[in-house]
Amino acid sequence: MGKIGIFYGGSQKGSTYKAAQALINSFGKGLAELHNVSTASRKDLEKYEYLILGTSAWGIGEMHQDWERFIDVLVEADIEKKKIAIFGLGDQIEYPESFVDGMGTVFCRLPYKENVVGYWSTKGYSYYFSTAEKDGKFVGLALDEDSQPELTEERITKWVSQLRKEFQLN
């Protein structure tokens, strides 16, 4: 079993799944395991030392519908001592007023916000509001497969390097 559980909402053909797969590849073999929140359980959450939570923003900033169902499982799980990172997908050109708000909603619902690591710079993005922005940074990795797909690989690589330090894996 890997030390990191990556939990994403969405289909196995969508951008959030592809980003989650890229995270697993970037961490390297055997370190992380993938779970779709549509079938994941509290027990799945509790077996990992580190959690990475991923969602897209649907419509005007809502988190993925699978997260709507899973968020209560997350809130009730025994995750008090776990380090948690979040990533979110959005479209800053089409929805600049709610960019990666799904990630902001997941963060908002977390019972142990002090355990969140992986904050990410807002530099290089063009939007005018996001609930995922706190104190001038995103609460996690913001990805835009619609307007900036060419930056995704580099952003994931840098974020995984940052998480390795914050998870104390190096």
Phi and psi in degrees as GROMACS dihedral restraints (atoms count N, CA, C in turn):
[ dihedral_restraints ]
;  ai    aj    ak    al  type     phi  dphi    fc
    3     4     5     6     1   -74.2    20    10
    4     5     6     7     1   165.9    20    10
    6     7     8     9     1   -84.4    20    10
    7     8     9    10     1   -19.5    20    10
    9    10    11    12     1  -115.3    20    10
   10    11    12    13     1   128.3    20    10
   12    13    14    15     1  -103.5    20    10
   13    14    15    16     1   122.3    20    10
   15    16    17    18     1  -103.9    20    10
   16    17    18    19     1   119.3    20    10
   18    19    20    21     1  -115.4    20    10
   19    20    21    22     1   123.0    20    10
   21    22    23    24     1  -129.1    20    10
   22    23    24    25     1   156.2    20    10
   24    25    26    27     1  -112.1    20    10
   25    26    27    28     1   134.0    20    10
   27    28    29    30     1   136.0    20    10
   28    29    30    31     1   179.3    20    10
   30    31    32    33     1   -81.1    20    10
   31    32    33    34     1   165.9    20    10
   33    34    35    36     1   -80.5    20    10
   34    35    36    37     1    10.8    20    10
   36    37    38    39     1  -118.5    20    10
   37    38    39    40     1    -5.4    20    10
   39    40    41    42     1   -84.7    20    10
   40    41    42    43     1   172.4    20    10
   42    43    44    45     1   -66.8    20    10
   43    44    45    46     1   -33.6    20    10
   45    46    47    48     1   -68.3    20    10
   46    47    48    49     1   -41.5    20    10
   48    49    50    51     1   -61.2    20    10
   49    50    51    52     1   -45.5    20    10
   51    52    53    54     1   -62.2    20    10
   52    53    54    55     1   -39.6    20    10
   54    55    56    57     1   -66.1    20    10
   55    56    57    58     1   -40.9    20    10
   57    58    59    60     1   -62.9    20    10
   58    59    60    61     1   -41.0    20    10
   60    61    62    63     1   -62.9    20    10
   61    62    63    64     1   -41.6    20    10
   63    64    65    66     1   -63.5    20    10
   64    65    66    67     1   -36.0    20    10
   66    67    68    69     1   -63.9    20    10
   67    68    69    70     1   -45.7    20    10
   69    70    71    72     1   -58.7    20    10
   70    71    72    73     1   -46.5    20    10
   72    73    74    75     1   -62.4    20    10
   73    74    75    76     1   -38.3    20    10
   75    76    77    78     1   -70.9    20    10
   76    77    78    79     1   -35.3    20    10
   78    79    80    81     1   -70.3    20    10
   79    80    81    82     1   -30.7    20    10
   81    82    83    84     1   102.3    20    10
   82    83    84    85     1   162.6    20    10
   84    85    86    87     1   -56.3    20    10
   85    86    87    88     1   130.0    20    10
   87    88    89    90     1    81.0    20    10
   88    89    90    91     1    -5.0    20    10
   90    91    92    93     1   -87.1    20    10
   91    92    93    94     1   -31.9    20    10
   93    94    95    96     1  -130.9    20    10
   94    95    96    97     1   149.5    20    10
   96    97    98    99     1  -127.9    20    10
   97    98    99   100     1   148.4    20    10
   99   100   101   102     1  -104.5    20    10
  100   101   102   103     1   138.7    20    10
  102   103   104   105     1  -138.0    20    10
  103   104   105   106     1   133.2    20    10
  105   106   107   108     1   -85.4    20    10
  106   107   108   109     1   130.0    20    10
  108   109   110   111     1   -65.1    20    10
  109   110   111   112     1   -16.2    20    10
  111   112   113   114     1   -67.9    20    10
  112   113   114   115     1   -22.1    20    10
  114   115   116   117     1  -124.3    20    10
  115   116   117   118     1    -0.8    20    10
  117   118   119   120     1   -77.9    20    10
  118   119   120   121     1   158.3    20    10
  120   121   122   123     1  -125.8    20    10
  121   122   123   124     1   171.8    20    10
  123   124   125   126     1   -58.8    20    10
  124   125   126   127     1   -42.2    20    10
  126   127   128   129     1   -59.4    20    10
  127   128   129   130     1   -39.1    20    10
  129   130   131   132     1   -60.2    20    10
  130   131   132   133     1   -45.0    20    10
  132   133   134   135     1   -62.2    20    10
  133   134   135   136     1   -42.1    20    10
  135   136   137   138     1   -76.0    20    10
  136   137   138   139     1   -14.8    20    10
  138   139   140   141     1   -84.2    20    10
  139   140   141   142     1    -6.9    20    10
  141   142   143   144     1  -103.8    20    10
  142   143   144   145     1   151.5    20    10
  144   145   146   147     1   -78.5    20    10
  145   146   147   148     1   -34.5    20    10
  147   148   149   150     1  -128.4    20    10
  148   149   150   151     1   144.5    20    10
  150   151   152   153     1  -123.2    20    10
  151   152   153   154     1   139.1    20    10
  153   154   155   156     1  -123.3    20    10
  154   155   156   157     1   124.7    20    10
  156   157   158   159     1  -113.7    20    10
  157   158   159   160     1   128.5    20    10
  159   160   161   162     1  -128.9    20    10
  160   161   162   163     1   136.8    20    10
  162   163   164   165     1  -147.5    20    10
  163   164   165   166     1   156.7    20    10
  165   166   167   168     1   -96.9    20    10
  166   167   168   169     1   175.4    20    10
  168   169   170   171     1  -108.7    20    10
  169   170   171   172     1   120.2    20    10
  171   172   173   174     1   -98.6    20    10
  172   173   174   175     1   144.5    20    10
  174   175   176   177     1    58.0    20    10
  175   176   177   178     1  -129.7    20    10
  177   178   179   180     1  -100.6    20    10
  178   179   180   181     1    70.6    20    10
  180   181   182   183     1    86.9    20    10
  181   182   183   184     1     7.3    20    10
  183   184   185   186     1   -79.4    20    10
  184   185   186   187     1   148.6    20    10
  186   187   188   189     1   -73.5    20    10
  187   188   189   190     1   160.1    20    10
  189   190   191   192     1   -54.4    20    10
  190   191   192   193     1   145.1    20    10
  192   193   194   195     1   -58.6    20    10
  193   194   195   196     1   -32.2    20    10
  195   196   197   198     1   -63.6    20    10
  196   197   198   199     1   -34.5    20    10
  198   199   200   201     1   -68.6    20    10
  199   200   201   202     1   -33.1    20    10
  201   202   203   204     1   -56.1    20    10
  202   203   204   205     1   -38.5    20    10
  204   205   206   207     1   -80.5    20    10
  205   206   207   208     1   -33.8    20    10
  207   208   209   210     1   -87.2    20    10
  208   209   210   211     1   -19.0    20    10
  210   211   212   213     1   -59.6    20    10
  211   212   213   214     1   -35.6    20    10
  213   214   215   216     1   -67.8    20    10
  214   215   216   217     1   -35.0    20    10
  216   217   218   219     1   -62.5    20    10
  217   218   219   220     1   -44.7    20    10
  219   220   221   222     1   -60.6    20    10
  220   221   222   223     1   -46.3    20    10
  222   223   224   225     1   -64.0    20    10
  223   224   225   226     1   -34.7    20    10
  225   226   227   228     1   -87.2    20    10
  226   227   228   229     1   -11.3    20    10
  228   229   230   231     1   -72.7    20    10
  229   230   231   232     1   157.3    20    10
  231   232   233   234     1   -84.2    20    10
  232   233   234   235     1    86.8    20    10
  234   235   236   237     1  -122.5    20    10
  235   236   237   238     1    16.1    20    10
  237   238   239   240     1   -57.4    20    10
  238   239   240   241     1   -33.4    20    10
  240   241   242   243     1  -103.5    20    10
  241   242   243   244     1     9.7    20    10
  243   244   245   246     1   -94.9    20    10
  244   245   246   247     1   141.2    20    10
  246   247   248   249     1   -82.4    20    10
  247   248   249   250     1   139.1    20    10
  249   250   251   252     1  -129.7    20    10
  250   251   252   253     1   134.1    20    10
  252   253   254   255     1  -122.9    20    10
  253   254   255   256     1   153.9    20    10
  255   256   257   258     1  -130.2    20    10
  256   257   258   259     1   142.4    20    10
  258   259   260   261     1  -130.6    20    10
  259   260   261   262     1   149.7    20    10
  261   262   263   264     1  -141.9    20    10
  262   263   264   265     1   149.1    20    10
  264   265   266   267     1  -111.6    20    10
  265   266   267   268     1   146.4    20    10
  267   268   269   270     1  -162.4    20    10
  268   269   270   271     1  -179.8    20    10
  270   271   272   273     1  -127.0    20    10
  271   272   273   274     1   101.4    20    10
  273   274   275   276     1   -72.5    20    10
  274   275   276   277     1   -19.6    20    10
  276   277   278   279     1   -84.1    20    10
  277   278   279   280     1   -48.5    20    10
  279   280   281   282     1   -74.8    20    10
  280   281   282   283     1   -34.3    20    10
  282   283   284   285     1  -130.3    20    10
  283   284   285   286     1    62.2    20    10
  285   286   287   288     1   -69.3    20    10
  286   287   288   289     1   -15.1    20    10
  288   289   290   291     1   -89.3    20    10
  289   290   291   292     1    -3.3    20    10
  291   292   293   294     1  -149.6    20    10
  292   293   294   295     1    34.3    20    10
  294   295   296   297     1   -60.9    20    10
  295   296   297   298     1   127.2    20    10
  297   298   299   300     1    48.2    20    10
  298   299   300   301     1    34.3    20    10
  300   301   302   303     1   -63.9    20    10
  301   302   303   304     1   -26.2    20    10
  303   304   305   306     1   -58.0    20    10
  304   305   306   307     1   -41.6    20    10
  306   307   308   309     1   -64.1    20    10
  307   308   309   310     1   -39.5    20    10
  309   310   311   312     1   -63.6    20    10
  310   311   312   313     1   -37.0    20    10
  312   313   314   315     1   -68.7    20    10
  313   314   315   316     1   -43.4    20    10
  315   316   317   318     1   -58.8    20    10
  316   317   318   319     1   -47.0    20    10
  318   319   320   321     1   -58.0    20    10
  319   320   321   322     1   -46.9    20    10
  321   322   323   324     1   -58.7    20    10
  322   323   324   325     1   -36.1    20    10
  324   325   326   327     1   -83.3    20    10
  325   326   327   328     1   -12.1    20    10
  327   328   329   330     1   -65.0    20    10
  328   329   330   331     1   133.7    20    10
  330   331   332   333     1   -76.5    20    10
  331   332   333   334     1   -20.9    20    10
  333   334   335   336     1  -124.0    20    10
  334   335   336   337     1    70.6    20    10
  336   337   338   339     1   -61.4    20    10
  337   338   339   340     1   -26.8    20    10
  339   340   341   342     1   -66.8    20    10
  340   341   342   343     1   -14.0    20    10
  342   343   344   345     1   -88.6    20    10
  343   344   345   346     1    -5.1    20    10
  345   346   347   348     1   -76.7    20    10
  346   347   348   349     1   131.0    20    10
  348   349   350   351     1  -124.7    20    10
  349   350   351   352     1   174.9    20    10
  351   352   353   354     1    86.4    20    10
  352   353   354   355     1    22.5    20    10
  354   355   356   357     1   -57.6    20    10
  355   356   357   358     1   147.2    20    10
  357   358   359   360     1  -131.5    20    10
  358   359   360   361     1   141.5    20    10
  360   361   362   363     1   -62.8    20    10
  361   362   363   364     1   146.6    20    10
  363   364   365   366     1   -88.8    20    10
  364   365   366   367     1    -2.8    20    10
  366   367   368   369     1   -66.8    20    10
  367   368   369   370     1   138.7    20    10
  369   370   371   372     1    93.9    20    10
  370   371   372   373     1     1.1    20    10
  372   373   374   375     1  -114.0    20    10
  373   374   375   376     1   153.4    20    10
  375   376   377   378     1  -129.2    20    10
  376   377   378   379     1    98.3    20    10
  378   379   380   381     1  -151.6    20    10
  379   380   381   382     1   169.0    20    10
  381   382   383   384     1  -120.8    20    10
  382   383   384   385     1    -5.7    20    10
  384   385   386   387     1  -158.3    20    10
  385   386   387   388     1   143.2    20    10
  387   388   389   390     1  -155.3    20    10
  388   389   390   391     1   129.5    20    10
  390   391   392   393     1   -71.4    20    10
  391   392   393   394     1   -10.1    20    10
  393   394   395   396     1   -85.6    20    10
  394   395   396   397     1    -1.9    20    10
  396   397   398   399     1   -95.6    20    10
  397   398   399   400     1   124.9    20    10
  399   400   401   402     1  -133.1    20    10
  400   401   402   403     1   126.2    20    10
  402   403   404   405     1    53.3    20    10
  403   404   405   406     1    40.5    20    10
  405   406   407   408     1    81.0    20    10
  406   407   408   409     1     7.4    20    10
  408   409   410   411     1  -134.2    20    10
  409   410   411   412     1   156.9    20    10
  411   412   413   414     1   -75.6    20    10
  412   413   414   415     1   149.9    20    10
  414   415   416   417     1   -73.3    20    10
  415   416   417   418     1    -2.8    20    10
  417   418   419   420     1  -172.2    20    10
  418   419   420   421     1  -168.9    20    10
  420   421   422   423     1   -73.4    20    10
  421   422   423   424     1   122.9    20    10
  423   424   425   426     1   -99.1    20    10
  424   425   426   427     1   125.1    20    10
  426   427   428   429     1  -121.1    20    10
  427   428   429   430     1   143.5    20    10
  429   430   431   432     1  -131.7    20    10
  430   431   432   433     1    92.6    20    10
  432   433   434   435     1   -75.9    20    10
  433   434   435   436     1   -11.4    20    10
  435   436   437   438     1   -87.0    20    10
  436   437   438   439     1   -44.2    20    10
  438   439   440   441     1  -108.2    20    10
  439   440   441   442     1   -22.4    20    10
  441   442   443   444     1  -137.9    20    10
  442   443   444   445     1    48.1    20    10
  444   445   446   447     1   -62.4    20    10
  445   446   447   448     1   -27.1    20    10
  447   448   449   450     1   -68.8    20    10
  448   449   450   451     1   -14.2    20    10
  450   451   452   453     1   -97.7    20    10
  451   452   453   454     1    -9.1    20    10
  453   454   455   456     1   -61.0    20    10
  454   455   456   457     1   -50.5    20    10
  456   457   458   459     1   -59.3    20    10
  457   458   459   460     1   -46.7    20    10
  459   460   461   462     1   -64.0    20    10
  460   461   462   463     1   -41.4    20    10
  462   463   464   465     1   -64.1    20    10
  463   464   465   466     1   -42.4    20    10
  465   466   467   468     1   -63.9    20    10
  466   467   468   469     1   -44.4    20    10
  468   469   470   471     1   -59.4    20    10
  469   470   471   472     1   -46.6    20    10
  471   472   473   474     1   -66.4    20    10
  472   473   474   475     1   -39.1    20    10
  474   475   476   477     1   -68.0    20    10
  475   476   477   478     1   -41.4    20    10
  477   478   479   480     1   -62.5    20    10
  478   479   480   481     1   -39.9    20    10
  480   481   482   483     1   -60.9    20    10
  481   482   483   484     1   -43.2    20    10
  483   484   485   486     1   -62.8    20    10
  484   485   486   487     1   -44.8    20    10
  486   487   488   489     1   -66.1    20    10
  487   488   489   490     1   -36.2    20    10
  489   490   491   492     1   -55.7    20    10
  490   491   492   493     1   -40.6    20    10
  492   493   494   495     1   -70.9    20    10
  493   494   495   496     1   -46.5    20    10
  495   496   497   498     1   -70.8    20    10
  496   497   498   499     1   -28.9    20    10
  498   499   500   501     1   -84.0    20    10
  499   500   501   502     1    -7.1    20    10
  501   502   503   504     1    58.8    20    10
  502   503   504   505     1    49.5    20    10
  504   505   506   507     1   -95.7    20    10
  505   506   507   508     1   -13.6    20    10
